[in-house]
Amino acid sequence: RKHVPIPPAEIISMRPVHGLCEIILDINGEYTPVYATKNFVIAGEVFENRTQVTQNKISELKAKQFGKLKSQVENLVAMSYRPSKNPQHTIYMFTDPVCPFCGRAESQIKQVADKFNAELKVIFFPVHIPVGRDKAIEAICRKLTLEQYLKKDWERENKTDDYQCERGKKIVNESSTLARKLGIRGVPTFFTGNGKRIVGANMRQLESVLK
């Protein structure tokens, strides 16, 4: 604070890096790295031999954060899909029913789950308010299976106002709060069982991580 004004923040990691003190700050759920000495502060990232030293550390910290909140995530799963009795992986998908990028990912996600024998768990984080939020609540109140959700026939019925139950509202409110705690800024966002995060409809990267 002597060298640079910062908002209220929590220090979640400190370590020496090439003679500097690397500090990872949690500022409203956003992980922000700075490198400090007594005389100055550098904001930015460190690269070494084509390796993103800073981002690797941030990814590790985010994975740990997911691990701490995993039980809460499990409690807010809106629907799930299990391709076999003994899945080898778990995919958590944070999505919004009316997000076009989510739709692109949803058109492929079941095939990815089948290909890698991964259990898929869907959590709603509506970013398109109010339509996305109302549709997410509707999907929960209808008790849709993943197959029913992906077909989208239910959306064409235009009965959203008939399916706004208190349980659905509670789950969507709590899952949205949890998504912000996890630092999710957009959807779709995927997590694997060990907390590895894939941002966006990047199915190739998701498959690469599952491999």
ChimeraX attribute file (.defattr): number of C-alpha atoms within 10 A of each C-alpha:
attribute: neighborCount
match mode: 1-to-1
recipient: residues
	/A:1	7
	/A:2	9
	/A:3	11
	/A:4	9
	/A:5	7
	/A:6	10
	/A:7	8
	/A:8	9
	/A:9	15
	/A:10	13
	/A:11	13
	/A:12	12
	/A:13	14
	/A:14	14
	/A:15	12
	/A:16	11
	/A:17	13
	/A:18	8
	/A:19	10
	/A:20	15
	/A:21	16
	/A:22	23
	/A:23	21
	/A:24	23
	/A:25	20
	/A:26	17
	/A:27	15
	/A:28	13
	/A:29	16
	/A:30	16
	/A:31	20
	/A:32	17
	/A:33	23
	/A:34	18
	/A:35	21
	/A:36	17
	/A:37	11
	/A:38	9
	/A:39	7
	/A:40	10
	/A:41	17
	/A:42	14
	/A:43	13
	/A:44	10
	/A:45	14
	/A:46	17
	/A:47	10
	/A:48	8
	/A:49	6
	/A:50	7
	/A:51	10
	/A:52	13
	/A:53	14
	/A:54	20
	/A:55	15
	/A:56	11
	/A:57	14
	/A:58	18
	/A:59	15
	/A:60	14
	/A:61	17
	/A:62	18
	/A:63	20
	/A:64	15
	/A:65	15
	/A:66	23
	/A:67	15
	/A:68	12
	/A:69	14
	/A:70	14
	/A:71	10
	/A:72	14
	/A:73	19
	/A:74	13
	/A:75	12
	/A:76	20
	/A:77	20
	/A:78	23
	/A:79	18
	/A:80	17
	/A:81	18
	/A:82	17
	/A:83	16
	/A:84	12
	/A:85	8
	/A:86	10
	/A:87	15
	/A:88	13
	/A:89	15
	/A:90	20
	/A:91	24
	/A:92	22
	/A:93	25
	/A:94	24
	/A:95	26
	/A:96	26
	/A:97	26
	/A:98	18
	/A:99	16
	/A:100	13
	/A:101	16
	/A:102	21
	/A:103	17
	/A:104	15
	/A:105	20
	/A:106	21
	/A:107	12
	/A:108	12
	/A:109	20
	/A:110	19
	/A:111	13
	/A:112	20
	/A:113	23
	/A:114	16
	/A:115	12
	/A:116	16
	/A:117	19
	/A:118	25
	/A:119	23
	/A:120	25
	/A:121	22
	/A:122	21
	/A:123	27
	/A:124	30
	/A:125	29
	/A:126	27
	/A:127	18
	/A:128	13
	/A:129	11
	/A:130	9
	/A:131	15
	/A:132	19
	/A:133	22
	/A:134	20
	/A:135	24
	/A:136	27
	/A:137	29
	/A:138	24
	/A:139	24
	/A:140	23
	/A:141	19
	/A:142	18
	/A:143	14
	/A:144	16
	/A:145	14
	/A:146	19
	/A:147	12
	/A:148	13
	/A:149	18
	/A:150	16
	/A:151	10
	/A:152	11
	/A:153	10
	/A:154	17
	/A:155	15
	/A:156	8
	/A:157	8
	/A:158	9
	/A:159	12
	/A:160	19
	/A:161	11
	/A:162	10
	/A:163	17
	/A:164	19
	/A:165	14
	/A:166	11
	/A:167	12
	/A:168	22
	/A:169	18
	/A:170	13
	/A:171	20
	/A:172	24
	/A:173	17
	/A:174	17
	/A:175	23
	/A:176	21
	/A:177	12
	/A:178	17
	/A:179	20
	/A:180	15
	/A:181	15
	/A:182	16
	/A:183	17
	/A:184	19
	/A:185	14
	/A:186	19
	/A:187	22
	/A:188	25
	/A:189	22
	/A:190	25
	/A:191	20
	/A:192	21
	/A:193	19
	/A:194	14
	/A:195	21
	/A:196	18
	/A:197	21
	/A:198	17
	/A:199	17
	/A:200	18
	/A:201	21
	/A:202	15
	/A:203	18
	/A:204	10
	/A:205	14
	/A:206	21
	/A:207	13
	/A:208	8
	/A:209	13
	/A:210	20
	/A:211	7
